[in-house]
């Protein structure tokens, strides 16, 4: 690695110069077009699972899930309903999550989804007084504060602690016909509290709960280990004011599976930043595409996510199938996102080109 570092730094600096030049050009000629995409988003219209778009799947047999006609359908209804304490520990889950990122409620966040509930049980076991909704949307920040929306067959519940007794302060519910069709459920969380909107109308509010110690996580689906559900989803999205690096997925496999792209750095002007491509075919020509907007267009059997504002040719993986770019982050206005994706020549890919996952890098203030 030591022998290749100068080359990595040289390549990295050249890439950042190209990016900085593109920033200046686009800022001068089309500054009004600057915008911010969601950090994490799933869209069933692409015909792929959330796990192909940057979300992690947690499920247990016989949970089912499929994508058809622009809709993700999932169910845990084959499971036995828990009626006592003896089998409470048996996992019964079908959820999608983003874990391992650091975000804070005080910085603000939005978690939104378009969902048609087919069935969602409301389960409170004899030995537990706290709610166990069949389908839910949940976020927990790095201070272990939670916002948990349970979407049941005939009502919505909002609570701020997974162990909170039903009816206690920090718990609220309203009747709502979730099974009558698709609805857009939106959670907004910031320092002032939690707000839940359905189809644009404010329905529930709560104050933030107490702090603890744990890592941030975002969950959608059946994750309680108690009640069951069946639901159709068209899309869901999450974005936090703390977001820096966002894995948007859309890798296209090659000889060794999906090439993996990882970014490290604070994304503050002149601060060190490192992009590492791995699990690609060895000694192959590689192209880097950087964009200021989301294209997500079909390409070579996969999807090219960045709009090709900056194209960096002449790169190559090394003898271990890796490629690293290291440099200082350019002077990009805070809050602006750039999309990064590598294309690798690979005869083992379906159409001769393997694509890495796409990273969305969101510039930060000093």
C-alpha positions in Angstrom: 0.0 0.0 0.0 2.9 2.4 0.8 4.2 2.1 -2.8 0.8 3.0 -4.3 0.0 5.9 -2.0 1.7 8.7 -4.1 -0.3 7.6 -7.2 -3.5 7.5 -5.2 -2.8 11.0 -3.9 -2.0 12.3 -7.4 -5.1 10.7 -8.9 -7.2 12.0 -6.0 -6.0 15.6 -6.4 -6.7 15.5 -10.2 -10.2 14.2 -9.5 -10.9 16.9 -7.0 -9.6 19.6 -9.3 -12.0 18.4 -12.0 -14.8 18.3 -9.4 -14.0 21.8 -8.2 -13.9 23.1 -11.7 -17.3 21.6 -12.4 -18.7 23.1 -9.2 -17.5 26.6 -10.3 -19.1 26.2 -13.7 -22.4 24.8 -12.5 -22.6 27.4 -9.7 -22.1 30.3 -12.1 -24.3 29.1 -14.9 -27.1 27.2 -13.2 -26.9 27.9 -9.5 -30.7 28.0 -9.2 -30.7 24.2 -10.0 -28.8 23.2 -6.9 -30.9 20.9 -4.7 -30.6 18.2 -2.1 -31.7 14.6 -2.7 -32.7 12.2 0.1 -29.8 10.5 1.8 -31.5 7.1 1.6 -34.4 6.3 -0.7 -36.1 3.2 -2.0 -38.3 3.2 -5.1 -40.1 0.0 -6.2 -40.6 1.4 -9.7 -37.0 0.3 -10.5 -38.1 -3.3 -10.0 -35.5 -4.1 -7.4 -35.5 -4.8 -3.7 -34.5 -2.3 -1.0 -31.4 -4.4 -0.5 -30.3 -3.4 -4.0 -30.8 0.3 -3.2 -28.7 0.6 -0.1 -31.0 -0.8 2.6 -30.3 -3.8 4.8 -32.8 -6.7 5.0 -33.6 -8.4 8.3 -36.1 -11.2 7.9 -37.0 -14.7 9.1 -38.7 -17.5 7.3 -41.4 -17.8 6.4 -41.6 -14.0 5.8 -42.3 -13.2 2.1 -41.4 -10.2 -0.1 -41.4 -9.4 -3.8 -41.4 -6.5 -6.2 -44.0 -6.4 -9.0 -45.6 -3.6 -10.9 -43.8 -0.9 -9.0 -44.9 -2.2 -5.6 -43.0 -4.0 -2.9 -45.2 -6.5 -1.1 -44.1 -8.1 2.1 -45.7 -10.2 4.8 -45.1 -12.0 8.1 -48.6 -13.4 8.4 -47.5 -17.0 8.2 -46.1 -16.7 11.7 -48.0 -17.8 14.7 -49.4 -15.0 16.8 -47.8 -14.7 20.2 -50.4 -15.2 23.0 -48.1 -15.6 26.0 -44.7 -15.0 27.3 -43.1 -18.4 26.5 -42.4 -17.7 22.8 -41.9 -13.9 23.0 -38.2 -14.3 22.1 -39.0 -16.1 18.8 -38.0 -13.7 16.0 -40.8 -12.7 13.6 -39.4 -10.0 11.4 -39.5 -8.6 7.9 -37.9 -5.2 7.9 -35.5 -2.9 6.0 -33.0 -0.8 7.9 -30.1 1.7 7.8 -27.7 1.1 10.7 -24.3 2.4 11.7 -24.7 6.0 10.7 -24.5 8.9 13.2 -27.4 11.3 13.3 -29.1 13.5 15.8 -32.7 14.5 16.2 -31.7 18.1 17.0 -30.3 18.4 13.4 -33.7 17.5 12.0 -34.8 14.5 9.9 -37.6 13.3 7.7 -38.8 9.7 7.3 -41.6 9.2 4.7 -43.2 6.3 2.9 -46.2 5.5 0.7 -47.8 2.4 2.1 -51.0 0.3 1.8 -51.6 -1.8 4.9 -53.3 -5.1 4.1 -53.2 -6.3 7.7 -51.3 -5.1 10.8 -51.9 -6.5 14.2 -51.9 -4.6 17.5 -50.3 -6.9 20.0 -49.8 -6.4 23.7 -48.7 -9.6 25.3 -49.9 -10.7 28.8 -46.4 -10.2 30.2 -45.7 -6.9 28.4 -47.7 -3.7 28.7 -45.9 -1.8 25.9 -47.0 -1.8 22.3 -45.9 -4.2 19.6 -47.4 -2.9 16.3 -47.3 -5.3 13.3 -46.0 -2.6 10.9 -44.0 0.4 11.9 -41.6 3.2 11.0 -38.9 3.8 13.6 -35.9 6.1 14.0 -33.5 6.2 16.9 -30.7 8.8 17.1 -27.2 8.5 18.5 -28.5 9.7 21.9 -30.9 6.7 22.0 -34.0 8.9 21.6 -36.7 7.1 19.6 -39.6 8.1 17.4 -41.8 5.1 16.7 -44.9 5.2 14.4 -47.0 2.0 14.5 -49.3 1.7 11.5 -52.1 -0.8 12.4 -55.1 -2.0 10.5 -57.5 0.6 12.1 -55.3 3.1 14.0 -52.0 4.9 14.2 -49.9 4.9 17.4 -46.9 7.1 18.2 -44.5 6.5 21.1 -41.0 7.6 22.1 -39.8 4.5 24.0 -40.0 0.9 23.0 -40.7 0.0 26.6 -43.3 2.6 27.2 -46.6 1.4 28.7 -49.7 2.0 26.5 -51.5 5.2 27.5 -48.6 6.7 29.4 -47.1 10.2 28.6 -45.2 9.9 25.4 -47.8 7.6 23.9 -50.7 8.7 21.7 -53.0 7.0 19.2 -55.8 7.9 16.7 -58.2 5.8 14.6 -57.3 5.7 11.0 -58.3 3.4 8.0 -54.9 2.3 6.9 -56.3 -0.6 4.8 -58.4 1.4 2.5 -55.6 2.2 0.1 -52.2 3.8 -0.3 -51.3 6.7 2.1 -48.2 8.8 2.5 -46.9 8.7 6.1 -44.4 11.3 7.1 -42.4 11.7 10.3 -40.6 14.9 11.0 -38.3 15.0 14.0 -36.3 17.9 15.4 -35.4 19.7 18.6 -39.1 20.8 19.1 -40.5 17.2 18.9 -42.1 14.6 16.7 -44.8 15.3 14.1 -46.7 12.7 12.0 -48.4 13.7 8.8 -50.7 11.5 6.7 -51.4 12.6 3.2 -50.1 16.0 4.1 -52.3 16.5 7.2 -50.8 16.7 10.7 -52.2 13.8 12.7 -50.0 13.1 15.8 -47.4 14.9 17.8 -45.2 14.0 20.8 -42.3 15.6 22.7 -38.8 14.0 22.4 -38.1 11.2 24.9 -35.2 10.9 27.2 -31.6 10.1 26.1 -29.7 6.9 26.6 -26.7 5.2 24.8 -26.9 3.3 21.6 -26.3 3.7 17.8 -28.6 5.4 15.3 -30.9 3.2 13.2 -33.8 3.6 10.8 -36.4 0.8 10.4 -39.4 0.2 8.3 -41.5 -3.0 8.3 -42.4 -5.7 10.8 -39.7 -5.6 13.5 -41.4 -6.2 16.8 -41.0 -10.0 17.2 -44.6 -10.2 18.3 -47.4 -8.9 16.0 -47.6 -9.7 12.3 -48.4 -7.7 9.2 -48.8 -7.6 5.4 -48.2 -4.4 3.5 -47.5 -3.0 0.0 -45.0 -0.1 -0.4 -44.3 2.1 -3.4 -41.3 4.0 -1.9 -39.8 5.2 1.3 -37.1 7.7 2.1 -35.0 9.1 4.9 -32.9 12.2 5.3 -31.2 13.7 8.3 -29.5 17.1 8.7 -26.6 15.1 10.1 -26.2 13.0 6.9 -22.7 13.0 5.3 -22.2 9.7 3.5 -25.2 7.9 2.0 -25.0 4.5 0.3 -27.6 4.7 -2.6 -26.9 1.1 -3.7 -27.5 0.1 -7.4 -24.4 -2.0 -7.7 -24.2 -4.3 -10.8 -22.3 -7.6 -10.1 -19.2 -8.7 -11.9 -16.9 -11.7 -11.6 -16.7 -11.5 -7.8 -20.1 -10.1 -7.1 -20.8 -6.4 -6.4 -17.9 -4.0 -6.5 -17.9 -2.0 -3.2 -17.3 1.7 -2.9 -16.6 3.2 0.5 -16.0 6.9 1.4 -14.2 8.2 4.4 -13.8 11.9 5.5 -15.6 14.8 7.0 -16.3 16.5 3.6 -15.2 19.9 4.9 -13.2 22.0 2.4 -9.5 20.9 2.3 -10.1 18.1 4.8 -8.8 14.6 3.9 -11.1 12.4 1.9 -10.6 8.8 0.7 -12.6 6.8 -1.8 -11.9 3.0 -1.9 -13.2 0.6 -4.5 -12.9 -3.1 -3.7 -14.1 -6.5 -4.8 -13.6 -5.6 -8.4 -11.8 -7.6 -11.1 -8.1 -7.2 -11.0 -6.1 -5.0 -13.3 -9.1 -3.7 -15.2 -9.9 -0.4 -16.8 -12.2 1.7 -14.6 -14.2 4.8 -15.1 -15.4 7.2 -12.4 -18.7 9.1 -12.9 -19.5 12.0 -10.6 -22.8 13.9 -10.7 -24.5 16.8 -8.9 -27.9 15.2 -9.5 -29.6 11.8 -9.5 -30.0 10.2 -12.9 -30.6 6.5 -12.1 -30.9 5.4 -15.7 -30.6 1.8 -17.0 -27.0 1.1 -18.1 -25.3 -2.2 -19.1 -27.8 -4.3 -17.2 -27.7 -2.2 -14.1 -28.3 1.5 -13.2 -26.1 4.5 -13.6 -27.0 6.8 -10.7 -25.0 10.0 -11.1 -25.8 12.4 -13.9 -22.4 12.4 -15.7 -21.3 16.0 -14.8 -17.7 14.8 -14.3 -16.2 11.7 -16.0 -12.8 10.5 -15.0 -11.3 8.0 -17.4 -7.9 6.2 -17.4 -8.3 4.6 -14.0 -7.5 0.9 -13.3 -7.9 -1.6 -10.4 -4.8 -3.0 -8.9 -3.7 -6.7 -8.6 -6.1 -7.1 -5.7 -9.1 -5.6 -7.4 -8.9 -2.3 -5.5 -8.7 1.3 -6.5 -8.1 4.2 -4.0 -8.4 7.9 -4.5 -7.1 10.2 -1.7 -7.0 14.0 -1.6 -8.4 17.1 0.1 -12.2 17.8 -0.3 -12.8 20.7 -2.6 -14.7 23.9 -1.7 -18.3 22.7 -2.3 -21.1 24.7 -0.6 -22.4 23.0 2.5 -25.4 20.8 2.0 -24.7 20.1 -1.7 -24.6 16.4 -2.6 -22.4 14.7 -5.2 -23.0 11.2 -6.5 -20.0 8.9 -7.0 -20.0 5.6 -8.9 -17.3 3.4 -10.6 -17.7 1.4 -13.8 -15.3 -1.5 -14.2 -14.6 -3.4 -17.4 -15.4 -7.0 -16.4 -16.2 -9.9 -18.8 -17.9 -11.7 -15.9 -20.6 -9.0 -15.7 -23.8 -9.5 -17.6 -23.0 -7.0 -20.3 -19.2 -6.6 -19.8 -19.4 -3.8 -17.2 -19.7 -4.1 -13.4 -20.9 -1.1 -11.5 -20.1 -0.2 -7.9 -22.7 1.0 -5.5 -23.3 4.7 -5.7 -22.3 7.0 -2.8 -23.9 10.3 -2.1 -21.4 12.6 -0.4 -23.0 15.7 1.2 -20.6 18.6 1.7 -20.4 20.0 5.3 -19.6 23.3 6.9 -16.2 23.9 8.6 
